[in-house]
Amino acid sequence: MATIAVKCPTCGAALHASTDSLGQNGRCPGCGAVFCLGEQAAQENDVMGWLNEDGPAPAPPVDKPARRRPDPPQEPEKLSAHLPVRLGHLDEMGVFLLFEPSLLYQEEFRVAFPQRCIICNGQEHLLVHRVVWSNKLPARGKFGMRESYASTVHSLSRLGRPAGRQLLAKLEPIESMPEPFCLPFPYYVCRNCSAVGAVVTDVRRSGKQEECELGIFSLRVAQDLVRIWCGEDCPAYGQIHQALRESRGDAWRAMPLAVRSRIRQWYRPLEGEHFLGYVPDGDFAKTEAGLAGLVLTDQRLVCRKYASLVELPLSEQLVVHLHTKDGQMQLNISGKSGKTANLATSDATSGRLRTLLQGHKVKWVE
């Protein structure tokens, strides 16, 4: 059978399909985007499981002549009646909310996440993730595709930036899971952030009753959810609000626990040292955030890449060379000691590093 090579227009993944599928809709197994298959050339693998979308092909995206500001985020309205959601506990991992599974049948409940990145609070390049109740997924040995459910995401802009019920109508339920846990429950992470540790779930059983536990890394997002679900007069809202006030300005606490745990494997703070920020390495996937990158404190710069660990004191003059290699932006940071820290970067991450290094003796060379 003849085959074609196709490229996902959302995430750029290289895929393959049979020529019989030309004109049909295909689903990217990586990001979940649905698109019309074009005419290119290739070999025949990796086709099953994503040529499964019915209906007419979506219209091709229209190139915009100039960059424009994103539309204001579409915030859900506060529900008229308070829902039975309560605070389980609040710790360094985030806010853990408890509720009965029956609430998942309410669409107003499942569209409460604000359309902002749950990590950085940004509004651009948002990806739509679904809350996955992992202990309700079928066993790996039975279906052999357990991880694929959690990785299915959609580009919000390619969906047309819908909100509320319109968004739920565009999201498919999670297959082979029982109701109501299979119903789409969306939240948002931008392309520049990792979703690792942003939302964690558990379903507990006490006798014949089940209870859902939804852990949310972001205190701000958790506060917004409780405001919508329960109102500002509920005890949980006050407790989260107080924790948010206490954590404001804490750059270390602002990162997901999974990322902090990875950074701790190669960065140890000195006595009296103040953490300022972390910049990930572009050579690593977003899901590997924390394994490598650059940590900046008020005393030094610590860079980890593979087996290399470089420390540069901020008391000396630093020289930052920014250049492009094989299509990838690279940063080389050197000090008087002769040590050099290397980091693959982007416009966004290099801009963040400039901000973090403001006020220090740094020379930028481009």
HUNORNOR-V454373 format. One record per pair of residues at least 24 apart in sequence whose C-alpha atoms are under 6 Angstrom apart, sorted by sequence separation. I is the first residue (numbers start at 0). J is the second residue. D is the distance in whole Angstrom. If there is no record, write none. Layout:
{{I;J;D} {I;J;D}}
//
This chain:
{{25;49;6} {128;152;5} {273;297;6} {25;50;5} {127;152;5} {218;243;6} {127;153;5} {250;276;6} {16;43;6} {126;153;5} {262;289;5} {15;43;6} {24;52;6} {126;154;5} {127;155;6} {261;289;5} {15;44;6} {126;155;6} {261;290;5} {15;45;6} {16;46;5} {125;155;6} {258;288;6} {15;46;6} {258;289;5} {309;340;6} {24;56;6} {4;39;5} {3;39;5} {4;40;5} {75;111;6} {3;40;4} {4;41;4} {3;41;4} {302;340;6} {2;41;5} {74;113;5} {2;42;5} {136;176;6} {2;43;5} {73;114;6} {72;114;5} {318;361;6} {316;360;5} {317;361;5} {318;362;5} {319;363;5} {320;364;5} {321;365;5} {316;361;6} {319;364;6} {320;365;6} {110;163;5} {130;184;5} {129;184;5} {129;185;4} {128;185;6} {128;186;5} {127;186;6} {128;187;6} {196;255;6} {127;187;5} {126;187;6} {196;257;6} {282;343;6} {126;188;5} {280;342;6} {281;343;5} {125;188;6} {126;189;6} {280;343;5} {281;344;5} {125;189;4} {124;189;5} {124;190;6} {132;200;6} {117;187;6} {116;187;5} {117;188;6} {116;188;4} {116;189;5} {112;186;6} {109;184;5} {103;179;6} {195;286;6} {193;285;5} {193;286;6} {99;210;5} {100;211;6} {98;210;6} {99;211;6} {98;211;5} {97;211;6} {97;212;5} {96;212;6} {96;213;5} {95;213;5} {95;214;4} {31;151;5} {94;214;6} {30;151;5} {31;152;5} {32;153;5} {94;215;5} {30;152;5} {31;153;6} {93;215;5} {93;216;4} {92;216;6} {82;228;6} {81;228;6} {82;229;6} {81;229;4} {78;227;6} {86;235;6} {77;227;4} {92;256;6}}
//
